[in-house]
Amino acid sequence: MRFKNPMVQKFWRFSTSFQLGIPILVALTVLITWGTLVESKYDAFAAQKLVYQSWFMYITMGLLVYNLIIVMVDRMPWKRRHAPFIFVHIGIILMIVGGLVTQKMGLDGSMHLPINGKNNYVQVSQTDLVVYATFDGDRYTKVYENEVDFFLHPPTEDKPYKINLGNNEITIKKYLKYARVSKKLIKSTDSNVGSSVKFQLQNANVTQVETLTQPSKTKTADVNFGPLKVVLGHDVKENGRKDRSTNEIYFNPKNETELSYELYRKEEMKTFKSGTIKIGDMIATGWMGLELRLLDYLPQATEEWDATEVDYPTPLTSPALLIQFGDKTQWALLNDVVKLFGKSEAYIFSFQNRRIDLGFPVYLKKFEMTHYEGTQKAKTYSSQIEIVPPNNSAPVSGLIEMNEPMKFGGYTFYQASFNLDEKTGEPTASVLSVNLDPGRWIKYLGSLILTSGIVWLFIQTRRRKTAQ
Amino acid sequence: MIRLISILLLVLQVSLFSQFANAAPKLGEAIRYLPVQDGGRIKPYDTFAKEVLEVVYGKKTYKTEAGETAPAYLIVLTWMLSPDSWTSRPLFEVNHLDVKNKLGLDKEKKYFSSNELFTTDKFQNLMQELADRRQSQEKLTPYFQALQRLQNQMIYFRELAAGRLLRIMPNAESDTWLSVAELPEAQQTLFIGISQNVAAYLGALAEKQDIEGAKTSLDSAVLAFQKSIEQIVPQKYAEAHKVGTEVFYNDLHPFRWAYILYIVAALILLFIWIRNLQSGMPLVWTIVLAGFFTHILGFAFRVYLAERPPVTNMYETVVWVSFGVMLFSMVLEKIYKYRVFLLAGTVVGFVCMVIADTAPAVLDPSLQPLEAVLRSSYWLIIHVMTITISYAAFALAFGLGDIGLIYYAIDKDKHAEKIQHITTGVYRAMQIGVAFLAPGIILGGIWADASWGRFWGWDPKETWALIVLLGYIIILHTRLVNWIQNFGMLVAGVLTFNLVIMAWYGVNFVLGAGLHSYGFGAGGVEYVSIFVLVHFIFVGYVFSVKKLSKV
């Protein structure tokens, strides 16, 4: 193509030349190399945020598409020999466009399905701040919701993020990308607050220290050791045993210094042993020589997070926010709820991954795992699921296995992972990845065109060389 | 020529398969064929013993103080027989300098006894350090990987000596076989009989008296043990019928034969090429093809034994790339008849195979079961094989580039024709590589879409494959517009291959270990770095020679 205007002609020449094309390819190579280094140093999320979804990545990709198009237009009118070259370029453009469509319009999230449970929400990587308010302590209404990207735009002491709630204000003063967190107990004088115990379980082979804290005065807390369960704040006489299939110990606060306890044996309804216990006392459980010693007891206590910043993420770190409400500051972790008490109203504050309602529930009917013979190495795992369509027609069931997804309502459900109980090693939930990919067909079309272009190109150059 | 080749191949294969047919145990070696359950599959005791010795000692055979070589199947059994006699013998390989320092060991020595290693407080401290690191769930740096190996060495030895590691009898009730310690009384007695016979055999070997008799007696003890198990669980024991083939595979070591044939061919080719001889090529072709068929035979064995495709881990990809290098060099050689293509191919193929054979700590040759996510997926196998075969083409370009640069260093004007031929080869090999890599990446996308639900996710392994592709596309385009000439093409053949090394090896061993763990020492990172560095220096040297010759 030629243009009369010398400036335009010059610009056109430059656009179609390798002086533009090759530097773009080099820039792209350097960028994505950097991306892999960021991923190695931090994690995949950081690499996405800092490199692959950054504005310079978009610019480079944009320039690449521009160059690919201009170079094709410049060859017009096309001849037969141009065909493979055009195929390759169109293929690449389609794949980039398909990728963009997926990123902007698709859905890529995960869904936890508890064994024999259900879920209709898909969790995605975007984060929201949500606040619910109540005046009677019973009915909560959503009073605030806003998307935040604290990873790229963190609040600071100088530039805090403020949530105005009319009479009250929540101030977010700090964001930690990677925080190592631990629970700490705060003694309370509030009479609505539950109790907390710290105890040690010991026999010849094991020693374990555990802390149990009631979420509130009327709620129970428990911990499962497999052959033994310890429960705090549950009245057996009124509500019955929680789990008859295992040995159980129940603690209930009696007064400021003492707790009452009851021991139940597996499959039995009558009390095996009972009494009261105070700090320092020991109970011989009679099971496998296990002895339980009470190390600490707080009649009123609340649990709070304590967070310290670390340089790199590990499976144990979590993003954390430092929030101030009134004169109290505390940490809030991602996907955790924090209760805040005002003069006449209470709030629930949550910094959470967005959960998208699919509009229909997914039931997990069965989860199966097989192992390689004589090992704990997983060979296969699969989920039998059932979906109840929104129009109340007959439920659809399907088996999802590794590499064998199930499709429903435009969504594809894949077997991604599973959760195991830390103590017993039994699976507790199946993790599915759920996605909606409107760009899929574009990418596949692009792949097809690109691949045929490359093969064609290869054959063509071979013929040309042989002909010479 | 073709007749010669076919006759030779026939002789080779007849001799191989006649051995195969006679795969009955040699005298005194029946014990090697005992079926054992380990690592999620049934294997012969021979393989088990070699793998255990490899973990503990770093080698498949043990060198006694007297300087004699003892096979793994005898050594490992003596751990169980008399663990105490081993406490002061140098059995445990420790390589990591930092670990040696912290344990107060002699830095010059390589092997240590369990007394030196495991009885000290220092060892307990290191194990605590490792436990803390695991608790924090941070990545294990090479230092911690070395600690982990030390722990494994201790556990393997201790568990084997206690009779808990060797699972030797099928269990009627469950999938897990019974270990020596769990054997029923009758079998327990028979197993002790085997141990005693091994001791007697070792004694006979040492005193060089009645070795034949000891061998016969050992074999009959093994047979008695096997027979008694067969009576209890005949069905499950019969399923272990592949052990004979596996012992044969262990003994035959087909990949070693392949690389020996490759290097012989390479040396003859070198002579032909340097002397510009017109004859000799039929001989070279015969040897190369014999090597190539042995190579394929090795793959066939692995597929049969593991019941899965042969390209799933680092070791297997190296062997596969070597295969691809041979294939592409033979095809290009057939078309162009420049001889240098086959030369570069045999050299690179040989080097790959030797690396695969000599670095078991990095490239694990044992047959392992697959991760759940990798099972039963057609696309997985296709895309891995397509991508790694493209690495083979780039490896060929690399080998040719090296040869071409040597000519530049010697005299580029005198060898202008040869350099031209080599450059053509580099360009062609790169084209082949790109023609496989681009579809391979797309196939990888299809696989990822089918099993993880996304076509492209910027995962480091897939991103680095894309980086390799972009690198070679940049080179091919710059050549297309004549930005680089013959010399540039040769340099590109050598240097761009560093991207392949990164994608293939670096992602797993450098990025995987975490960039913030600057320690080298595990996974052979230091050797690979030296290899890369030497090539940069070489290219720099040739470049300066070229500059000077212009002046």
HADDOCK unambig.tbl for C-alpha pairs under 7 A between the chains (distance, minus, plus):
assign (segid A and resid 22 and name CA) (segid B and resid 474 and name CA) 6.36 0.50 0.50
assign (segid A and resid 25 and name CA) (segid B and resid 470 and name CA) 6.79 0.50 0.50
assign (segid A and resid 25 and name CA) (segid B and resid 474 and name CA) 6.88 0.50 0.50
assign (segid A and resid 29 and name CA) (segid B and resid 467 and name CA) 5.67 0.50 0.50
assign (segid A and resid 29 and name CA) (segid B and resid 470 and name CA) 6.53 0.50 0.50
assign (segid A and resid 36 and name CA) (segid B and resid 460 and name CA) 5.35 0.50 0.50
assign (segid A and resid 40 and name CA) (segid B and resid 511 and name CA) 5.37 0.50 0.50
assign (segid A and resid 40 and name CA) (segid B and resid 512 and name CA) 6.74 0.50 0.50
assign (segid A and resid 40 and name CA) (segid B and resid 514 and name CA) 5.41 0.50 0.50
assign (segid A and resid 40 and name CA) (segid B and resid 515 and name CA) 6.10 0.50 0.50
assign (segid A and resid 41 and name CA) (segid B and resid 514 and name CA) 5.97 0.50 0.50
assign (segid A and resid 41 and name CA) (segid B and resid 515 and name CA) 5.63 0.50 0.50
assign (segid A and resid 41 and name CA) (segid B and resid 516 and name CA) 6.32 0.50 0.50
assign (segid A and resid 314 and name CA) (segid B and resid 137 and name CA) 6.01 0.50 0.50
assign (segid A and resid 314 and name CA) (segid B and resid 138 and name CA) 5.38 0.50 0.50
assign (segid A and resid 315 and name CA) (segid B and resid 137 and name CA) 6.12 0.50 0.50
assign (segid A and resid 316 and name CA) (segid B and resid 137 and name CA) 6.79 0.50 0.50
assign (segid A and resid 372 and name CA) (segid B and resid 40 and name CA) 4.86 0.50 0.50
assign (segid A and resid 373 and name CA) (segid B and resid 40 and name CA) 4.96 0.50 0.50
assign (segid A and resid 373 and name CA) (segid B and resid 41 and name CA) 6.54 0.50 0.50
assign (segid A and resid 373 and name CA) (segid B and resid 175 and name CA) 5.60 0.50 0.50
assign (segid A and resid 373 and name CA) (segid B and resid 176 and name CA) 6.11 0.50 0.50
assign (segid A and resid 374 and name CA) (segid B and resid 40 and name CA) 5.93 0.50 0.50
assign (segid A and resid 374 and name CA) (segid B and resid 175 and name CA) 5.96 0.50 0.50
assign (segid A and resid 374 and name CA) (segid B and resid 176 and name CA) 4.08 0.50 0.50
assign (segid A and resid 374 and name CA) (segid B and resid 177 and name CA) 6.75 0.50 0.50
assign (segid A and resid 375 and name CA) (segid B and resid 39 and name CA) 6.92 0.50 0.50
assign (segid A and resid 375 and name CA) (segid B and resid 40 and name CA) 5.85 0.50 0.50
assign (segid A and resid 378 and name CA) (segid B and resid 372 and name CA) 6.04 0.50 0.50
assign (segid A and resid 379 and name CA) (segid B and resid 371 and name CA) 6.73 0.50 0.50
assign (segid A and resid 379 and name CA) (segid B and resid 372 and name CA) 4.81 0.50 0.50
assign (segid A and resid 380 and name CA) (segid B and resid 372 and name CA) 5.24 0.50 0.50
assign (segid A and resid 402 and name CA) (segid B and resid 373 and name CA) 6.05 0.50 0.50
assign (segid A and resid 402 and name CA) (segid B and resid 451 and name CA) 6.54 0.50 0.50
assign (segid A and resid 403 and name CA) (segid B and resid 450 and name CA) 5.93 0.50 0.50
assign (segid A and resid 403 and name CA) (segid B and resid 451 and name CA) 3.99 0.50 0.50
assign (segid A and resid 404 and name CA) (segid B and resid 451 and name CA) 6.87 0.50 0.50
assign (segid A and resid 414 and name CA) (segid B and resid 451 and name CA) 6.95 0.50 0.50
assign (segid A and resid 414 and name CA) (segid B and resid 452 and name CA) 6.53 0.50 0.50
assign (segid A and resid 414 and name CA) (segid B and resid 453 and name CA) 6.55 0.50 0.50
assign (segid A and resid 416 and name CA) (segid B and resid 452 and name CA) 6.84 0.50 0.50
assign (segid A and resid 435 and name CA) (segid B and resid 453 and name CA) 6.68 0.50 0.50
assign (segid A and resid 447 and name CA) (segid B and resid 442 and name CA) 6.50 0.50 0.50
assign (segid A and resid 451 and name CA) (segid B and resid 439 and name CA) 5.87 0.50 0.50
assign (segid A and resid 454 and name CA) (segid B and resid 435 and name CA) 6.34 0.50 0.50
assign (segid A and resid 455 and name CA) (segid B and resid 435 and name CA) 6.78 0.50 0.50
